[in-house]
Every structure is written in C-alpha cells, then in structure tokens.
C-alpha cells in the first residue's frame, strides 16, 4: 500500500471515529434519538393466533407472568392515547400550533374517560386513539384543577367499549404488585410493572395543584404515561399515573399516582352535575411563623392569622373573626387583630396549603372543628363548610 493510500485510509478511519464519538456526545447532550415514526399494532393483531396456540403459550407462563398477561389483555383496550392540539403565541404574537399527548382510560360505556387535567389543559381539540386503533374526537367535560383530574368524553356510536373497573385505593398496602398501562413517548399500549413503594405522600406538582395521599410506585412511568391507569393484581384501577421524580427527565423509579378514591368522587360530580363540588371555609389568612408572630405578640409561633372572612360564608356564620385594624409588615399592609387558626379537625395548619389539604378531603355540608386563639384564649369553633365556585 503506497503512502497516499495509507493516508487516505487513516483519514477515513479518523472520520469514522469522529462520527461515532460525535453521535455519542450528541446523544449525551440532547438525549436518545427517537424513531422518526412508530407504527402502532392493533391489539386484535397481537391476539391473532388460534385459541389453542394461545392456550399452549399461556400454559408455559409462571404465575406472575400469567397475572401480567391477563391484566394487559383485559384492560389495554380501554386505555386511550390522548392527542391534543392548542394554539400558543410567540414573542411577536404569531399563533403557534402546539401538540401534546398523554393517556387516559374508559370508566363508563357511554364513553367517559378519566385523565389528568394537565394532559388536556387549554386544548382546542382532543383526539382519542384506543387500543384497537379506532379514533374518536373527544370533548372536555370538566376538571378539578387542584387535584389534576379531568374528564373527557367520546361518542362510541353504538360500539361496545371495554370499561375499567375502579378499585379501592384506601385498602392498598406497601409492597403490593401494581401495573401501569399507557403511552410513554408515544409508544401506545405499553405495560410496565412494579410495586407500591409508599403511601400517603403529599406531592406538590405546581403552585395550584397537588396529589394528596399519593401512591408512590417504582413501575416505570415516563412522559406520555400521565393520565393512564395504575392497576392492582385483580385488574382494578387504584390510581391515575400523574408525576415522576426525575433528575434526568426519564423514569428514576419514583412515580406518583392520584388515588382512585379521590378521582371517583370528582368523576361522579362531573358526570352528574358537570362541576366538582368542593368544600369552602371562606377565610383569607396569613402565616404567622417566624418574626411575624413575635412582632404581633401572638400566643403561638405557628398558625394562620385570619385577615378577613367572606361575608355570609361558613367562617363568618361560625363566628370566626377577621382583622379589625391594619399594620405595615415590610412592604405589605396587613389586617391584624383577627383570630389565629392553629388546627382544623385536629390537624395542625401553618400555611394555606395545609388548609387546602384538609378541605380537599371534605365535602360541602361537612362540619369541621376549627381550633383557634382569640387574644390569649384558645377555643374550638364548629363550622359547616360551604361550596367553592371555580378552581
């Protein structure tokens, strides 16, 4: 081989190495490259082998595998791939179409589908693709933004729909097997498995939304799984997959689901009345922790100073007092002299979110006990909760 050929060959090898390492670095910097297109396989096509062939394959499964296969076969047809389109505006106020995707599941043969509010939030159009690849336009029925639960509806036009059975999230135990079905990264009807890792978490997902009594799971949940069902080993829905803790943007084995018991009452309200019935106390408060309690010479170092009460609202009717004079606290003018609430139904409250957590578990018409200080005197006052309008 002459010197010129050796030189050319060296350049080719070097160029190849640069391309290889360049692709590796680009992958590390920008994340794994996604397929340009993913063809979905209808569920019927996956089950096309004869009954005898399926029976032979099933006989070879372990007990745990049998559970996975059975639950997937029964429930995947009811899991929806939800595709949304919205319009946003750029810096120059030009309209920019934005597409989104998530999951949901059918809870009623009339076509009602539960999902997350953030999946369909501000969507101008909603399309649902079921496991058999049938497509439907969907309409937004309503939502509880605080709990990140929404209800949409398709018109099956007489077609029988597979409906998921809603279980009891209140009976869960840490260590139970769970299964998630959804559409991570657009890969429709994907099954992942895991266990209940923890119960009773409170997970703040935004300034206005939280998951109360969250179910923590290590079943793989990724972008696109939001709104899909978390199932127990009987195939019952026990949660709505909603959030993950992730330093990298992909699953890290810590996912959170909204308990289905929370979603049940929301769905019932929306189907029956078209709105969610949420409890309302009617107080404007200010946390008194830290220097404020000392500056106002309050009897406690933690609690909520009532600045005002809604006229004619539950707190006002119960006799809770708001402020009767004003003071300057830094850059803010605050009402002082009102009651200081320290607990509701025995649960300590130090922030407005603490109040929200308590009220989230109540219904309009429920009676709660408010523990408060008036001056230096502690007292308990009963209040019958009203109904909040809006989110």
C-alpha positions in Angstrom: 0.0 0.0 0.0 1.5 3.4 -1.0 1.8 6.3 1.3 -1.2 8.1 -0.4 -3.5 5.2 0.1 -2.3 4.8 3.8 -3.0 8.5 4.3 -6.5 8.3 2.8 -7.3 5.2 4.8 -6.2 6.9 8.0 -8.4 9.9 7.2 -11.4 7.6 6.6 -10.8 5.7 9.9 -10.4 9.0 11.8 -13.5 10.5 10.2 -15.4 7.4 11.2 -14.2 7.6 14.8 -15.2 11.3 14.9 -18.7 10.4 13.6 -19.1 7.7 16.2 -17.9 9.8 19.1 -19.8 12.8 17.8 -23.0 10.8 17.8 -22.3 9.6 21.3 -21.8 13.1 22.6 -24.8 14.4 20.7 -26.8 11.7 22.3 -25.5 12.6 25.8 -26.2 16.2 25.2 -29.6 16.0 23.6 -30.9 12.7 24.8 -31.5 9.5 22.9 -32.6 9.9 19.3 -36.3 9.0 18.9 -37.6 7.0 15.9 -39.0 9.1 13.2 -42.2 7.1 13.1 -43.7 4.4 15.3 -46.3 2.1 13.8 -48.9 1.0 16.3 -50.1 -2.6 16.2 -53.8 -3.0 16.9 -54.4 -5.2 19.9 -56.5 -7.6 17.8 -53.5 -8.3 15.7 -51.5 -9.2 18.8 -54.0 -11.8 19.7 -54.5 -13.2 16.2 -53.0 -16.7 16.9 -55.6 -19.5 17.4 -57.2 -20.2 20.8 -55.2 -23.5 21.1 -52.0 -21.7 20.3 -52.7 -19.1 22.9 -53.6 -21.8 25.5 -50.3 -23.6 24.9 -48.3 -20.3 25.3 -50.3 -19.4 28.5 -49.6 -22.9 30.0 -45.9 -22.1 29.9 -46.2 -18.9 31.9 -45.3 -18.5 35.5 -48.0 -17.4 37.9 -46.7 -13.8 38.0 -46.4 -13.7 34.2 -50.0 -15.0 33.9 -51.2 -12.1 36.0 -49.4 -9.6 33.8 -50.7 -11.1 30.6 -54.3 -11.5 31.8 -54.4 -7.9 33.1 -52.9 -6.5 29.9 -55.4 -8.4 27.7 -58.4 -7.4 29.7 -57.5 -3.7 30.2 -55.3 -2.4 27.4 -58.3 -2.0 25.0 -59.7 0.6 27.4 -56.5 2.7 27.7 -56.6 5.7 25.5 -53.8 7.6 23.7 -54.9 11.2 24.1 -53.6 13.6 21.4 -54.2 17.4 21.9 -53.7 20.5 19.8 -53.6 24.0 21.2 -52.6 27.4 20.0 -49.9 29.5 21.7 -48.5 32.9 20.8 -44.8 33.7 20.4 -43.0 36.9 21.2 -44.3 38.6 18.0 -47.9 37.4 18.9 -47.9 35.0 16.0 -50.1 31.9 16.5 -48.0 28.7 17.0 -49.8 25.3 17.0 -48.7 23.1 19.9 -49.3 19.3 20.1 -49.4 17.3 23.3 -50.0 13.7 24.2 -50.9 11.7 27.3 -53.0 8.7 28.4 -56.5 8.1 29.8 -58.9 5.2 30.4 -62.6 4.5 29.8 -64.7 4.4 33.0 -68.2 4.2 31.5 -69.7 2.5 28.4 -71.1 5.9 27.3 -67.5 6.9 26.5 -66.4 8.9 29.6 -62.6 8.9 30.0 -60.6 9.9 33.1 -57.2 11.6 32.6 -55.0 14.3 34.1 -56.1 17.9 33.8 -52.6 18.8 32.6 -53.0 16.4 29.7 -55.9 18.3 28.2 -55.4 21.8 29.7 -56.1 24.6 27.2 -56.5 22.1 24.3 -58.5 23.3 21.4 -59.0 19.8 20.0 -58.7 16.4 21.7 -58.4 13.1 19.8 -58.6 9.7 21.4 -57.0 6.6 20.0 -58.0 3.3 21.6 -56.1 0.0 21.7 -57.7 -1.3 18.5 -56.5 2.0 16.8 -60.1 3.3 16.5 -60.1 7.1 16.6 -62.6 9.5 18.2 -63.0 13.2 18.6 -63.4 13.9 22.3 -64.9 16.8 24.2 -63.8 18.3 27.5 -66.5 17.7 30.2 -64.8 19.3 33.2 -61.9 19.1 35.7 -60.7 19.6 39.2 -57.5 21.5 38.6 -56.3 21.3 42.2 -56.3 17.5 42.1 -55.1 17.4 38.4 -58.1 15.2 37.4 -60.1 15.8 34.2 -63.0 14.0 32.4 -63.4 13.9 28.7 -66.0 12.0 26.5 -66.1 10.3 23.2 -69.2 9.1 21.3 -68.8 5.4 20.6 -71.7 5.5 18.2 -73.1 2.2 19.4 -69.8 0.4 19.6 -69.3 -1.6 22.8 -66.4 -0.2 24.8 -64.1 -2.0 27.3 -64.6 -0.3 30.7 -62.1 -0.4 33.5 -63.3 -1.4 37.0 -62.4 1.2 39.7 -61.0 -0.4 42.8 -60.4 0.9 46.4 -57.2 2.9 46.9 -57.9 3.0 50.6 -57.1 -0.7 51.0 -53.6 -0.6 49.5 -50.5 -1.8 51.2 -46.8 -1.1 50.6 -45.3 -4.0 48.7 -48.4 -4.8 46.6 -47.9 -5.5 42.9 -49.1 -2.8 40.5 -49.2 -2.5 36.8 -49.2 0.7 34.6 -50.6 0.9 31.1 -50.0 4.0 29.0 -48.4 5.6 26.0 -44.9 6.7 27.1 -43.1 8.7 24.4 -46.0 7.8 22.0 -45.4 4.0 22.3 -49.1 3.0 22.6 -50.4 0.4 25.0 -47.1 -0.1 26.9 -47.2 -2.2 30.1 -44.8 -1.7 33.0 -44.9 -3.4 36.4 -43.7 -2.7 39.9 -44.9 -2.4 43.5 -46.5 0.2 45.8 -43.3 1.8 47.2 -45.0 4.1 49.7 -48.4 5.5 50.6 -49.8 8.8 52.0 -47.3 11.1 50.2 -48.3 14.8 49.6 -46.7 15.8 46.3 -46.9 19.4 45.2 -46.9 19.3 41.4 -47.4 23.1 40.7 -48.3 26.3 42.5 -52.0 25.3 42.3 -52.0 21.5 42.1 -51.0 18.7 44.4 -51.5 15.0 44.9 -52.9 14.3 48.3 -52.4 10.8 49.7 -50.3 10.0 46.6 -49.4 6.4 45.7 -45.7 6.1 45.1 -44.6 3.3 42.8 -41.4 2.0 41.1 -43.4 0.9 38.0 -41.7 2.7 35.1 -43.7 5.9 34.3 -42.4 8.3 31.6 -43.7 11.3 29.6 -46.9 10.2 27.9 -48.0 7.9 30.8 -49.8 10.8 32.5 -53.4 10.1 32.9 -53.1 6.4 32.5 -54.3 3.7 35.0 -52.3 2.2 37.8 -53.8 -1.3 38.3 -53.7 -3.9 41.1 -53.2 -7.6 40.5 -57.0 -8.0 40.1 -57.0 -5.6 37.2 -58.8 -2.9 39.2 -57.7 0.8 38.8 -56.3 2.0 42.1 -54.6 5.2 40.8 -54.1 7.7 37.9 -50.4 7.9 37.0 -49.5 11.6 37.2 -46.0 12.6 38.1 -42.4 11.3 38.4 -39.4 12.4 40.4 -36.6 12.6 37.9 -33.2 14.3 37.8 -32.8 13.3 34.1 -36.3 13.7 32.6 -36.9 10.0 32.4 -38.0 7.4 34.9 -35.9 7.1 38.0 -38.1 4.5 39.8 -40.1 7.1 41.7 -43.6 7.7 40.2 -46.7 9.1 41.8 -50.4 8.3 41.2 -53.6 10.1 42.3 -55.6 7.7 44.4 -58.6 6.4 42.5 -60.9 7.1 45.5 -60.1 10.9 45.0 -60.9 10.6 41.3 -64.1 8.6 41.8 -65.9 11.5 43.6 -64.6 14.0 41.0 -65.8 11.9 38.1 -69.2 11.3 39.7 -69.7 15.1 40.2 -68.7 15.9 36.7 -70.9 13.2 35.1 -73.9 14.1 37.3 -73.7 17.9 37.6 -70.9 19.0 35.2 -68.9 20.5 38.0 -66.9 19.4 41.0 -68.3 20.1 44.5 -65.5 21.4 46.6 -65.6 22.5 50.3 -65.2 26.1 51.2 -64.4 27.8 54.5 -64.2 31.4 53.5 -61.1 32.9 55.2 -58.2 35.0 54.0 -55.2 34.1 56.1 -51.5 34.9 56.6 -48.9 32.5 58.0 -47.6 33.8 61.4 -44.4 31.6 61.6 -41.1 33.3 62.3 -40.8 37.0 63.0 -44.4 37.9 62.4 -45.8 36.1 65.4 -43.3 37.8 67.6 -43.8 41.2 66.1 -47.6 40.9 66.7 -47.1 39.4 70.1 -49.3 36.4 69.2 -49.8 33.5 71.6 -48.4 31.0 69.1 -45.4 30.8 66.7 -47.1 28.8 64.1 -50.6 29.1 62.6 -52.7 31.3 60.3 -53.8 34.9 61.1 -57.3 35.5 59.8 -57.2 38.8 57.9 -60.7 38.6 56.6 -63.7 36.4 56.4 -66.1 36.1 53.4 -69.4 37.9 54.2 -72.1 35.3 54.7 -69.5 32.5 54.3 -69.1 29.5 56.6 -66.4 31.1 58.7 -68.4 34.3 59.2 -71.5 32.3 60.2 -69.5 30.2 62.6 -68.3 33.4 64.3 -64.6 33.5 63.3 -63.2 37.0 63.5 -61.1 38.7 60.8 -58.8 41.7 61.5 -60.1 45.0 62.9 -57.2 47.2 62.2 -54.2 47.5 59.9 -50.4 47.4 60.3 -47.4 47.7 58.0 -45.4 44.5 57.7 -42.4 45.2 55.4 -43.8 46.2 52.0 -47.3 44.8 52.8 -50.2 46.3 54.7 -51.9 43.5 56.7 -55.1 43.3 58.8 -54.4 42.4 62.4 -56.4 41.7 65.5 -58.2 38.6 64.0 -58.3 35.0 65.2 -55.3 32.8 64.7 -56.3 29.3 63.4 -53.9 26.6 64.5 -55.8 23.4 63.6 -58.8 22.0 61.6 -60.3 18.8 62.9 -57.2 18.2 64.9 -54.7 18.6 62.0 -52.2 21.5 62.5 -52.3 24.2 59.9 -49.4 26.6 59.3 -49.9 27.5 55.6 -52.8 27.9 53.2 -51.8 24.7 51.5 -52.4 22.9 54.9 -55.9 24.3 54.8 -56.3 23.1 51.2 -55.2 19.6 52.1 -57.8 19.4 54.9 -60.6 20.8 52.8 -59.7 18.6 49.9 -60.9 15.6 51.9 -64.2 17.3 52.8 -67.5 17.8 51.0 -69.8 20.8 51.1 -72.1 20.5 54.1 -69.5 18.7 56.3 -68.9 20.2 59.7 -65.3 20.8 60.9 -63.8 21.9 64.2 -61.6 25.0 64.0 -59.1 25.3 66.8 -58.0 29.0 67.2 -56.7 31.6 69.5 -58.6 34.8 70.1 -56.3 37.1 72.0 -54.7 34.8 74.5 -57.6 32.4 74.8 -57.8 29.1 72.9 -61.2 27.9 71.7 -62.8 25.4 69.4 -65.5 26.6 66.9 -67.6 24.4 64.7 -68.1 25.5 61.1 -70.4 24.0 58.4 -68.5 24.1 55.1 -70.0 25.7 52.0 -69.2 25.1 48.4 -66.4 26.8 46.5 -67.0 28.1 43.0 -64.2 28.0 40.4 -60.8 26.3 40.9 
